[in-house]
Amino acid sequence: TGKAVVVFETLFQGETEIASHEDIEDEGQTVTFTETPKIGTTATVDGQHTAAPSGEVTIVDVVAYSGLTPGETYKVSGILMDKATGEPLLVDGAEVTAEVEFTPEAADGTVELTYTLDASALAGTTIVVFETLYSDGVEIAAHADINDESQTVTINPKCGLLIQKTSEDGVLEGFTFLVEGENYSESFTTDGAGKIYIEGLAPGEYTITEQESGLTARYEIPAGQTVEVTADQATTVEFYNALLRGKITGHKTGAEQAPLAGVTFGLFSAEAAEFTAENALATTETDSNGAFSFEAPYGSFQVMELATLPGYLTMKEPIAVEVNAGSVELDPIANNQTIVHISKVDAETGEELPGATLELYGPDGTLIETWESADIPHVITGLPVGEGYVLKETAAPEGYQLAEDIPFAVEETSEIQFVGMVDEPSPEEPEEPDEPETPDQPDTPDEPTPTVPQTGGSRMALWVGALFILALGGLGITLILLKKQNKL
């Protein structure tokens, strides 16, 4: 980082150099690798990391930076944080902040921030300074480590008794403690930082006991403590409240109430609306007996099934649970399986068609089951939800055609799902036609015999007769002529 690289070039034609550019001062050929800006701090009061709880104090925060560009303007801003709460420190209800603009002459250096505040009400408070570095209004570096001792200043307790309260869930305010000593008995309540500071106690032995209240109902009450208060220094005593816990138990069953192992459940807050493993307070799996359990602090929760076994349906709604003393036993949680009825149907009658050999293949192409159809639907339970199933007929009943494959999906429902395959009857073979019979030969017709018209016949008959006679006469003449000619 911080280095400048200059690019040199040489141009060749074949093996011959014909031009070059090698100017070490050429800014157009220069690339500068800059260091990422960083800051670190040291906060002190008069060079110390502690201060007395009396009057005004000034915290000097020396911010060390590196990787900045000389000549540019930067701004560093800071805020005082209360280590006990992780929140900004409030003095008279206001945050304590500081900022300064500066123009570095070099990439590395330091700049100071100062914070002036009244520490008289901050006895026993540990202060941590957070800083952020900006360039043109854009954050370029930050130092915000609540556990960094170099950024920490502690305001010493006053002479007296400091009670410091912490709890598992971070609740600090409103806990009541009874302080008892010789001729002394007073109750005090923690502030927002979980503190009680008691001044003016006479030196001697005191017993501090946390009192039960509505606030403590969900916590374990720690045992009381006895301490010695002296005149020359403050005495600090700490109390920690762990959350009371109860147990949630449940039992998961499948078909015929058989226990289901390996089912995943999650524990969620009462306000949760999205039920995923990432949002769960805790997750667990059922054991070989179908049992599962959660340990949870007292309060309201929800239990939801996150993942079940293939072929089973998950819960649709979470179970609300109130955890208090003892154990909470959930009602048995039953998992329904998917149910698929597969029918082989006669296309003409619509009735179940026995005698077909059927195969069912899963989405990955593996054979799941083979069976022969009967006069009732074939039932398959526990098919995993999803698409890509295929029903295939490998042998049709006699007199029927093979049906085409049927793809189908298994839906996530406890209702019966139906899959039907229809077989068409085989077409009838056409009959062979009979040989045609040979027809009888027709009889030879008789020669017609001319008849002479009878006298008294119709006029038409007379004309016909006359014409016939004339024809015969002509024939005779012709014959005679022929004969005569032959004689010549």
GIPEWO-V77461 format. One record per pair of residues at least 24 apart in sequence whose ideal C-beta (glycine too) atoms are under 6 Angstrom apart, sorted by the first residue. I is the first residue (numbers start at 1). J is the second residue. Records with the same first field share a line. If there is no record, write none. Layout:
I=J + J
//
This chain:
1=33 + 35
2=35
3=33
4=30 + 32
5=31
6=30
35=67
36=67
37=67 + 68 + 140 + 141
38=66 + 67 + 141
39=63 + 65 + 133 + 141 + 143
40=64 + 143
41=131 + 143 + 151
42=150
43=129 + 151 + 153
45=153
49=153
50=154 + 156
51=119 + 155
52=156
53=119 + 123 + 155 + 156 + 158
54=120
55=120
56=118
57=119
58=114 + 116
59=115 + 153
60=114
61=113 + 129
62=110 + 112
63=111 + 131
64=110
66=108
67=107
68=104 + 107
70=104 + 105 + 106
73=103
74=102 + 135
75=101 + 134
76=131 + 133
77=132
78=113 + 129 + 131
79=130
80=115 + 127
81=128 + 130
83=126 + 128 + 146
84=193
85=193
89=127
91=117
119=155
122=155
123=157 + 158 + 197
124=157 + 162
125=155
126=154
127=153
128=152
157=234
158=199 + 234
159=234
160=198 + 199 + 201 + 234
161=198 + 201 + 229 + 235
162=197 + 234 + 236
163=196 + 237
164=195 + 238
165=190 + 194 + 239
166=194 + 240
167=241
168=242 + 243
174=215
176=211 + 213
177=208 + 210
178=209 + 211
179=206 + 208
180=207
181=206
201=229
203=229 + 230 + 231
208=237
210=239
218=244 + 298
219=243
220=244
243=297
244=298
245=295 + 297
246=323 + 324
247=293 + 295 + 327
248=294 + 321 + 328
249=293 + 327 + 329
250=292 + 330 + 333
251=290 + 291 + 332
252=286 + 290 + 333
253=290 + 332 + 334
254=335
255=337
259=289 + 290
260=290 + 335
261=286 + 288
263=308
264=306 + 307
265=292 + 305
266=304 + 306
267=294 + 301
268=302
270=300
272=302
275=304
277=306
296=323
298=323 + 324
299=323
308=335
310=384
311=337 + 338 + 382 + 383 + 384
312=337
313=412 + 414
336=414
337=381 + 382
338=383 + 410
339=381 + 416
340=380 + 383 + 417
341=377 + 379 + 416 + 418
342=378 + 419
343=377 + 420
344=373 + 421
345=420 + 422
347=422 + 424
353=423
355=397
356=393 + 396 + 397
357=394 + 395
358=393
359=392 + 394
360=391
361=390
363=388
383=410
385=410 + 412
391=421
396=423
399=425 + 426
400=425
401=426
//
